[in-house]
């Protein structure tokens, strides 16, 4: 069932989270080409998007109710996210207080955009982290707005997938790759990382979810045949 399938991915997600954490050590230190095991953060983020594509598509397929889906997604991600933003804000306010600077406008300029996933508008509070090679308190926040954007459109993508099947998934994958090719050619690396470019990873997860019954059936048949051969 769904709970069992999610549990099977827990260890993988823990390993990926560790890789992201290790990668951010070097990112915050300003090391451009870190050595193993600090050089797999990008791979781990991409893998997280694939897993999200798989699990969220399966969640919608099991309970295809638009209102219920959005409510579940909201309470799954936003309360803890908001707590994290508040805790980060308190930490930076404390640092500002040590420097004798408490700017209410700067505090709101950080908190409000981040509470609405617009972290690109404020990585820092009143320049308190400007001395760091990468002045941002949490480099991974950009991925959450990507996740939320995917949640918003997933029901409609899944409806199109049910109708057009592999043709739609393949088209979505190709368009996503075309987007990153264009952005890379224009040196637009910030835009390169946004949802159209990351959609190719979500699509892989969606495809795994969509074709899982066929994959499971094929594996079961293969297991039966191998068992029969071994018994013989």
Backbone bond lengths (Angstrom), bond angles and torsions (degrees), N, CA, C in turn:
res aa  C-N    CA-C-N  psi(-1)  N-CA   C-N-CA  omega(-1)  CA-C   N-CA-C  phi
1 X - - - 1.458 - - 1.517 109.66 -
2 X 1.350 115.67 -177.81 1.455 120.61 -173.73 1.524 111.19 -64.03
3 X 1.341 117.45 -43.77 1.462 120.54 -178.06 1.516 110.93 -62.22
4 X 1.334 116.32 -41.28 1.456 120.45 179.96 1.517 110.97 -64.94
5 X 1.331 117.10 -42.08 1.458 120.94 -179.64 1.515 110.85 -64.81
6 X 1.351 116.78 -38.16 1.464 119.96 178.67 1.523 109.99 -65.80
7 X 1.340 117.30 -41.87 1.450 120.85 -179.41 1.517 111.80 -62.52
8 X 1.325 117.09 -32.67 1.458 120.33 178.88 1.526 111.87 -63.76
9 X 1.328 117.05 -21.81 1.464 121.39 -178.27 1.518 112.65 -96.12
10 X 1.323 117.84 -3.19 1.469 120.43 -175.17 1.518 112.07 -60.54
11 X 1.320 117.22 -47.14 1.464 120.48 -178.94 1.525 110.87 -62.50
12 X 1.328 116.82 -41.76 1.464 120.35 178.92 1.522 110.30 -60.93
13 X 1.328 116.96 -43.68 1.458 120.21 -178.90 1.531 111.72 -67.39
14 X 1.318 117.24 -35.19 1.465 120.08 176.42 1.526 111.33 -64.53
15 X 1.331 116.55 -41.51 1.466 120.86 178.09 1.525 110.45 -64.52
16 X 1.331 116.38 -43.63 1.465 120.47 178.95 1.525 111.00 -63.12
17 X 1.337 117.21 -40.66 1.467 120.84 178.32 1.520 110.57 -62.48
18 X 1.329 116.86 -39.10 1.467 120.77 177.57 1.522 111.06 -64.34
19 X 1.330 117.17 -40.55 1.462 120.93 178.38 1.527 111.18 -63.55
20 X 1.335 116.57 -39.58 1.469 120.28 176.95 1.524 109.97 -64.16
21 X 1.326 116.84 -44.70 1.463 121.51 179.81 1.520 111.39 -60.01
22 X 1.321 116.87 -46.30 1.466 120.83 179.35 1.529 110.97 -63.72
23 X 1.331 116.23 -40.04 1.455 120.06 179.53 1.518 112.55 -63.50
24 X 1.327 116.55 -35.14 1.467 120.01 -178.93 1.523 112.27 -73.47
25 X 1.323 118.16 -23.83 1.462 119.27 172.47 1.525 110.16 -55.90
26 X 1.319 115.36 -47.84 1.460 120.21 -177.24 1.526 111.56 -75.42
27 X 1.328 116.51 -34.05 1.458 119.79 178.60 1.523 110.87 -62.07
28 X 1.327 116.37 -47.93 1.462 120.29 -179.63 1.518 112.17 -67.16
29 X 1.329 116.36 -25.27 1.467 120.43 177.40 1.525 112.05 -82.17
30 X 1.339 116.60 -8.52 1.461 120.30 177.76 1.511 114.37 79.67
31 X 1.341 117.83 25.68 1.464 121.75 179.28 1.527 108.35 -90.33
32 X 1.335 119.60 113.21 1.476 121.33 -172.51 1.519 114.51 -71.54
33 X 1.328 118.04 -33.81 1.473 121.38 -176.53 1.521 109.79 -129.98
34 X 1.321 117.48 75.87 1.467 120.17 -177.32 1.520 112.19 -70.01
35 X 1.315 115.39 156.40 1.465 121.59 178.54 1.527 110.02 -91.20
36 X 1.329 116.06 169.38 1.460 121.75 176.33 1.533 109.60 -58.25
37 X 1.333 119.77 138.99 1.470 129.23 5.23 1.535 113.13 -99.35
38 X 1.331 116.35 26.05 1.462 120.26 -174.72 1.532 112.84 -96.12
39 X 1.313 117.82 8.86 1.471 120.75 -172.07 1.527 113.54 -114.81
40 X 1.329 117.35 22.90 1.467 119.71 -177.87 1.528 112.91 -118.48
41 X 1.327 117.65 16.39 1.466 119.68 -178.54 1.526 111.52 -63.47
42 X 1.332 117.65 -43.91 1.474 120.41 -179.40 1.525 110.99 -63.18
43 X 1.333 116.08 -43.24 1.469 120.13 177.00 1.522 110.60 -59.95
44 X 1.341 116.99 -42.63 1.462 120.91 -178.08 1.527 111.17 -64.42
45 X 1.328 117.07 -40.72 1.468 120.49 178.74 1.531 110.30 -63.80
46 X 1.324 116.96 -44.19 1.467 120.64 178.10 1.531 110.86 -60.43
47 X 1.330 115.99 -41.17 1.463 120.01 179.31 1.530 111.06 -65.86
48 X 1.341 116.36 -37.41 1.465 119.97 176.04 1.529 110.96 -59.70
49 X 1.330 116.89 -40.70 1.467 120.34 179.35 1.530 110.86 -64.97
50 X 1.327 117.42 -37.99 1.464 120.51 177.39 1.535 109.91 -63.00
51 X 1.332 116.02 -45.89 1.467 120.31 179.87 1.522 110.78 -63.44
52 X 1.340 116.84 -40.11 1.465 119.95 177.40 1.522 111.02 -62.02
53 X 1.332 116.64 -43.73 1.455 119.91 177.91 1.516 111.77 -56.95
54 X 1.330 115.94 -40.74 1.462 121.73 -179.75 1.534 111.52 -68.25
55 X 1.334 116.55 -52.25 1.457 120.66 -174.18 1.525 112.78 -70.88
56 X 1.334 117.21 -41.64 1.462 119.38 -177.35 1.524 110.43 -70.16
57 X 1.329 117.01 -38.35 1.465 119.47 175.71 1.521 110.84 -62.31
58 X 1.326 116.29 -40.20 1.461 119.97 179.15 1.529 110.68 -67.77
59 X 1.330 116.36 -38.10 1.466 120.25 178.12 1.521 110.78 -60.89
60 X 1.343 116.21 -44.68 1.466 119.53 178.88 1.529 110.92 -66.90
61 X 1.330 117.12 -41.98 1.464 120.58 -178.30 1.532 111.38 -62.53
62 X 1.341 116.93 -35.17 1.461 120.68 -179.97 1.524 112.29 -75.52
63 X 1.350 117.43 -32.48 1.457 121.71 -179.73 1.525 109.18 -137.56
64 X 1.323 117.83 78.08 1.474 121.09 -174.82 1.521 113.42 -79.88
65 X 1.314 115.72 65.10 1.460 122.32 176.92 1.527 107.48 -121.38
66 X 1.324 117.04 117.37 1.458 121.44 -170.34 1.529 112.14 -60.38
67 X 1.330 116.76 -50.21 1.458 119.94 -178.90 1.524 111.51 -62.43
68 X 1.322 116.12 -47.16 1.460 120.33 -179.84 1.523 112.11 -62.67
69 X 1.324 116.25 -38.95 1.459 120.99 179.68 1.524 111.05 -61.89
70 X 1.329 116.24 -48.04 1.468 119.92 -178.85 1.523 111.30 -66.39
71 X 1.316 118.12 -37.63 1.473 120.74 178.39 1.525 110.20 -64.08
72 X 1.340 116.74 -44.09 1.467 120.06 179.32 1.519 111.24 -63.05
73 X 1.332 116.23 -43.31 1.463 119.73 179.87 1.527 110.95 -63.96
74 X 1.352 116.82 -40.02 1.467 120.87 -179.58 1.525 110.52 -60.22
75 X 1.321 116.47 -51.24 1.463 119.34 -176.20 1.529 112.01 -75.34
76 X 1.308 116.09 -16.85 1.467 119.50 176.85 1.525 111.15 -72.74
77 X 1.337 116.69 -35.39 1.459 119.30 -170.57 1.528 114.18 -117.25
78 X 1.350 118.37 -36.75 1.459 117.75 -166.70 1.529 115.26 -75.09
79 X 1.331 121.30 -43.73 1.475 118.78 -177.68 1.527 113.22 -55.42
80 X 1.339 117.97 -48.15 1.462 120.25 179.28 1.522 111.47 -67.91
81 X 1.326 115.79 -35.20 1.464 119.47 177.26 1.525 110.34 -62.04
82 X 1.333 117.18 -46.28 1.467 121.18 179.87 1.521 111.13 -62.24
83 X 1.329 116.86 -40.96 1.471 120.41 177.14 1.527 110.17 -60.40
84 X 1.329 116.78 -42.12 1.467 120.78 179.60 1.519 111.30 -61.72
85 X 1.342 117.10 -43.03 1.463 120.93 179.73 1.523 110.24 -63.81
86 X 1.317 117.26 -41.74 1.468 121.04 179.23 1.522 110.54 -64.39
87 X 1.321 117.41 -43.81 1.469 120.77 179.67 1.528 110.68 -63.25
88 X 1.337 116.50 -44.03 1.465 119.79 177.38 1.527 110.94 -61.33
89 X 1.327 116.33 -39.84 1.460 120.71 179.69 1.523 110.88 -64.44
90 X 1.328 116.72 -43.68 1.468 120.59 178.84 1.527 110.25 -60.46
91 X 1.332 116.46 -41.44 1.464 120.34 179.70 1.531 110.90 -62.01
92 X 1.328 116.92 -45.27 1.457 119.35 -178.92 1.535 111.73 -72.27
93 X 1.325 117.78 -32.43 1.468 120.51 174.36 1.524 109.88 -63.15
94 X 1.324 116.00 -40.36 1.471 120.44 177.35 1.528 110.80 -62.11
95 X 1.345 116.20 -43.47 1.463 119.60 177.70 1.530 111.31 -63.53
96 X 1.335 116.40 -41.40 1.467 120.05 177.71 1.522 110.50 -62.32
97 X 1.328 117.02 -39.61 1.454 121.06 178.87 1.521 111.91 -61.68
98 X 1.327 116.52 -36.78 1.471 120.15 178.14 1.526 111.41 -65.61
99 X 1.338 115.78 -28.98 1.470 119.90 177.45 1.537 111.81 -90.69
100 X 1.323 116.65 2.37 1.453 120.07 178.64 1.512 114.19 75.68
101 X 1.342 116.32 23.88 1.468 120.06 -178.48 1.527 108.95 -124.90
102 X 1.316 116.83 117.15 1.464 121.30 174.62 1.522 107.99 -130.53
103 X 1.317 115.52 95.40 1.465 122.65 -175.92 1.527 108.74 -105.81
104 X 1.335 116.48 106.67 1.465 121.05 -176.70 1.532 111.07 -60.08
105 X 1.328 116.38 -40.19 1.469 120.04 179.58 1.524 110.96 -61.72
106 X 1.350 116.48 -42.09 1.461 120.36 179.18 1.528 111.22 -66.29
107 X 1.334 116.29 -37.07 1.466 120.61 178.82 1.529 110.02 -63.43
108 X 1.327 116.27 -46.66 1.457 120.42 179.37 1.532 111.51 -67.13
109 X 1.332 116.26 -34.13 1.468 120.22 179.33 1.530 111.00 -64.54
110 X 1.328 116.90 -27.72 1.461 119.69 175.42 1.530 110.91 -84.52
111 X 1.347 116.16 -49.03 1.464 119.58 -170.24 1.534 113.18 -68.63
112 X 1.320 117.43 -47.79 1.459 119.78 -173.56 1.532 113.19 -63.01
113 X 1.344 119.52 -50.49 1.474 118.02 177.73 1.525 112.55 -60.44
114 X 1.343 116.34 -40.20 1.458 118.81 -177.85 1.519 112.65 -68.97
115 X 1.322 117.22 -32.87 1.468 119.67 176.65 1.524 111.78 -65.97
116 X 1.341 116.20 -20.53 1.467 121.09 177.67 1.533 111.39 -108.98
117 X 1.340 116.61 24.76 1.464 124.33 174.40 1.529 113.49 67.40
118 X 1.318 118.20 11.50 1.470 120.72 179.33 1.529 109.56 -94.73
119 X 1.339 115.80 55.48 1.462 119.89 -175.72 1.519 113.16 -64.68
120 X 1.340 117.43 -20.50 1.461 120.86 178.59 1.531 111.52 -65.60
121 X 1.344 117.44 -15.36 1.464 120.87 177.56 1.521 112.49 -87.11
122 X 1.331 116.59 -12.53 1.459 118.86 -178.96 1.510 112.72 -164.23
123 X 1.342 116.51 92.96 1.469 120.52 176.69 1.526 111.36 -85.40
124 X 1.308 116.13 -13.98 1.453 122.42 -165.11 1.525 107.93 -141.99
125 X 1.323 117.82 160.81 1.461 121.60 179.73 1.519 109.75 -119.99
126 X 1.321 116.25 111.33 1.469 123.01 177.09 1.533 112.53 54.98
127 X 1.328 116.63 29.20 1.461 120.14 176.58 1.509 115.42 73.30
128 X 1.339 117.52 16.09 1.460 119.98 -175.64 1.532 112.52 -65.50
129 X 1.343 117.19 -22.90 1.468 121.07 -179.38 1.523 112.51 -108.77
130 X 1.337 117.07 14.69 1.467 120.60 -175.80 1.523 113.54 -62.56
131 X 1.311 117.36 -21.99 1.470 119.87 -178.25 1.528 112.58 -76.94
132 X 1.341 116.98 -11.72 1.465 120.07 180.00 1.529 110.48 -79.31
133 X 1.353 117.98 150.98 1.476 120.37 176.36 1.525 112.43 -57.50
134 X 1.341 116.95 -36.94 1.463 122.59 174.74 1.530 107.46 -124.97
135 X 1.342 117.14 93.84 1.471 120.69 -171.42 1.524 114.00 -75.40
136 X 1.306 116.82 73.81 1.459 122.34 176.29 1.513 108.41 -146.25
137 X 1.325 117.45 137.57 1.460 119.68 -175.24 1.526 112.22 -77.31
138 X 1.326 116.78 -25.65 1.467 119.55 -177.76 1.527 109.70 -147.50
139 X 1.330 117.97 92.08 1.469 121.14 -174.81 1.528 114.99 -63.44
140 X 1.323 117.44 -17.17 1.469 119.26 -174.69 1.522 113.55 -86.55
141 X 1.342 118.23 -3.16 1.463 119.62 -175.48 1.523 113.01 -61.60
142 X 1.339 117.15 -26.86 1.477 119.38 -177.59 1.524 111.71 -60.56
143 X 1.330 117.36 -27.06 1.461 119.56 -177.58 1.523 112.49 -70.53
144 X 1.329 117.26 -25.88 1.463 119.33 -175.49 1.518 112.45 -71.56
145 X 1.324 116.96 -36.69 1.474 117.07 176.58 1.525 110.44 -68.29
146 X 1.343 117.15 -28.88 1.461 120.72 174.71 1.529 109.85 -65.67
147 X 1.334 115.71 -44.83 1.462 120.75 178.49 1.525 110.78 -60.46
148 X 1.324 116.98 -47.40 1.458 121.28 -178.22 1.524 110.45 -62.97
149 X 1.329 117.18 -41.72 1.459 120.07 176.63 1.513 111.59 -59.70
150 X 1.328 116.84 -39.87 1.461 120.85 178.11 1.520 111.12 -66.43
151 X 1.341 116.91 -40.63 1.466 120.15 177.60 1.529 111.21 -57.62
152 X 1.323 115.74 -41.07 1.463 120.36 -175.45 1.527 112.61 -65.21
153 X 1.327 116.48 -35.37 1.466 119.06 -174.91 1.525 113.47 -101.67
154 X 1.341 117.63 -10.85 1.465 120.15 -175.79 1.531 113.77 -55.00
155 X 1.343 120.37 -46.36 1.471 118.43 -179.15 1.523 113.15 -54.83
156 X 1.330 116.30 -39.55 1.466 120.11 -178.08 1.531 111.21 -75.26
157 X 1.325 115.91 -35.16 1.464 119.41 174.92 1.528 110.59 -64.75
158 X 1.325 116.67 -38.76 1.465 120.44 -178.19 1.523 111.21 -69.76
159 X 1.332 116.34 -36.84 1.469 119.17 176.37 1.529 110.36 -61.69
160 X 1.337 116.17 -42.35 1.466 119.85 178.23 1.525 110.46 -66.82
161 X 1.337 116.36 -35.33 1.471 120.18 178.44 1.526 110.87 -65.19
162 X 1.327 116.20 -41.60 1.460 120.00 179.03 1.531 111.28 -62.60
163 X 1.325 115.91 -31.60 1.470 119.43 -177.11 1.528 111.94 -84.79
164 X 1.342 116.06 -46.05 1.466 119.45 -172.54 1.533 113.29 -105.20
165 X 1.338 116.03 -7.30 1.465 123.20 173.37 1.533 112.39 55.97
166 X 1.311 116.99 -134.00 1.458 121.04 -170.32 1.522 112.06 -63.93
167 X 1.313 118.06 -27.03 1.467 120.81 179.55 1.528 110.49 -61.92
168 X 1.331 116.60 -44.18 1.460 120.03 -179.59 1.524 111.07 -67.67
169 X 1.331 117.40 -44.43 1.462 120.68 179.87 1.523 111.04 -61.49
170 X 1.309 116.37 -41.87 1.457 120.19 179.27 1.524 111.09 -65.72
171 X 1.325 117.33 -41.28 1.463 121.11 177.97 1.526 110.84 -62.83
172 X 1.324 116.42 -43.76 1.458 121.26 178.92 1.527 110.94 -61.54
173 X 1.315 115.93 -42.28 1.467 121.49 179.01 1.529 110.99 -63.54
174 X 1.320 116.91 -44.47 1.464 120.93 -178.78 1.530 111.42 -67.19
175 X 1.336 117.20 -40.74 1.460 120.58 178.54 1.524 111.37 -64.78
176 X 1.317 116.92 -37.97 1.461 120.58 177.80 1.523 110.85 -63.94
177 X 1.327 116.57 -43.18 1.464 120.05 178.43 1.527 111.82 -68.06
178 X 1.319 116.64 -34.59 1.463 120.05 175.74 1.524 110.36 -63.38
179 X 1.322 116.44 -40.15 1.462 121.40 178.96 1.531 110.74 -60.09
180 X 1.342 117.07 -48.82 1.469 118.25 -177.34 1.529 110.88 -68.79
181 X 1.320 117.51 -31.42 1.466 120.58 176.46 1.533 110.28 -62.97
182 X 1.330 116.10 -43.48 1.473 120.64 179.76 1.522 110.62 -67.29
183 X 1.340 117.34 -45.31 1.468 120.74 -179.20 1.525 111.57 -64.12
184 X 1.332 116.88 -38.99 1.461 120.08 178.25 1.525 110.44 -65.72
185 X 1.322 116.65 -40.16 1.460 120.28 178.62 1.509 113.01 -64.79
186 X 1.344 116.76 -26.30 1.462 122.05 179.20 1.528 112.33 -95.42
187 X 1.347 116.76 3.20 1.475 122.37 -177.19 1.532 112.25 58.66
188 X 1.302 116.55 31.98 1.462 121.69 178.11 1.534 109.09 -97.36
189 X 1.338 115.68 74.70 1.459 119.68 -171.04 1.525 112.86 -73.94
190 X 1.326 117.12 -26.32 1.467 119.00 175.41 1.524 110.34 -68.33
191 X 1.333 116.62 -45.32 1.463 120.62 177.06 1.527 111.09 -67.78
192 X 1.307 116.90 -31.49 1.462 123.15 178.70 1.532 110.85 -54.78
193 X 1.331 116.48 -36.49 1.463 121.49 -174.28 1.528 113.68 -86.14
194 X 1.331 117.94 -1.85 1.459 119.41 -175.51 1.534 111.34 -79.68
195 X 1.323 115.34 178.93 1.469 121.58 -169.67 1.528 114.78 -54.86
196 X 1.328 119.93 -42.72 1.480 115.49 179.79 1.524 112.78 -56.61
197 X 1.323 116.68 -37.38 1.460 119.81 179.16 1.515 113.24 -74.28
198 X 1.339 116.44 -36.78 1.462 120.00 -178.90 1.530 112.45 -79.71
199 X 1.323 116.53 -10.86 1.463 120.07 -178.33 1.520 111.91 -58.90
200 X 1.325 117.98 -28.31 1.463 119.96 -178.60 1.526 111.59 -61.09
201 X 1.330 117.12 -31.64 1.460 120.07 178.42 1.528 110.79 -76.67
202 X 1.327 117.06 -42.51 1.459 119.95 175.99 1.528 110.96 -59.53
203 X 1.332 116.73 -37.85 1.456 120.83 -178.64 1.517 111.13 -63.51
204 X 1.322 117.06 -38.39 1.472 120.17 177.40 1.527 109.66 -60.53
205 X 1.340 116.58 -44.36 1.463 119.88 177.39 1.509 112.28 -63.91
206 X 1.339 116.99 -41.11 1.465 120.91 177.70 1.525 110.86 -61.11
207 X 1.326 115.82 -41.48 1.464 119.72 -179.77 1.531 110.77 -63.99
208 X 1.329 116.82 -40.97 1.466 120.30 177.93 1.526 110.73 -62.15
209 X 1.332 116.06 -38.77 1.461 119.96 178.60 1.525 111.19 -69.29
210 X 1.326 116.20 -44.07 1.461 120.98 -176.25 1.526 111.68 -64.86
211 X 1.347 115.49 -40.87 1.459 119.58 -176.26 1.524 112.79 -96.62
212 X 1.323 117.72 8.84 1.460 120.02 -178.03 1.525 113.50 -58.02
213 X 1.346 119.68 -44.10 1.472 118.20 179.00 1.528 112.31 -56.66
214 X 1.332 117.42 -41.92 1.465 120.58 179.03 1.524 111.50 -68.33
215 X 1.347 115.56 -39.78 1.464 119.94 179.16 1.526 110.01 -65.09
216 X 1.345 116.33 -45.07 1.465 120.49 -179.95 1.525 111.02 -62.46
217 X 1.327 116.24 -41.18 1.468 120.22 179.36 1.524 110.98 -63.99
218 X 1.334 116.51 -43.15 1.462 120.54 179.91 1.524 111.04 -64.47
219 X 1.344 116.87 -41.08 1.467 120.46 179.09 1.524 111.34 -66.50
220 X 1.346 115.96 -38.39 1.463 119.54 178.55 1.529 110.79 -64.43
221 X 1.328 116.24 -41.41 1.463 120.30 178.18 1.527 110.35 -64.82
222 X 1.332 116.64 -41.36 1.459 120.28 179.02 1.515 110.80 -64.03
223 X 1.338 116.59 -41.03 1.462 120.97 178.91 1.523 110.58 -63.41
224 X 1.336 116.81 -40.90 1.464 121.20 179.39 1.528 110.96 -64.10
225 X 1.331 115.86 -43.78 1.458 119.76 179.91 1.524 111.94 -65.22
226 X 1.324 115.64 -41.63 1.472 119.82 179.08 1.523 110.07 -65.78
227 X 1.354 116.03 -38.77 1.457 119.46 178.35 1.515 111.90 -65.31
228 X 1.337 115.91 -38.59 1.472 121.04 179.13 1.526 110.38 -65.72
229 X 1.314 115.50 -41.71 1.482 119.61 -179.81 1.529 110.04 -65.76
230 X 1.339 116.60 -40.02 1.462 120.03 -178.55 1.523 110.02 -66.94
231 X 1.349 115.34 -40.95 1.463 119.85 179.95 1.519 110.78 -64.54
232 X 1.351 115.86 -35.65 1.462 118.81 179.77 1.527 110.31 -68.68
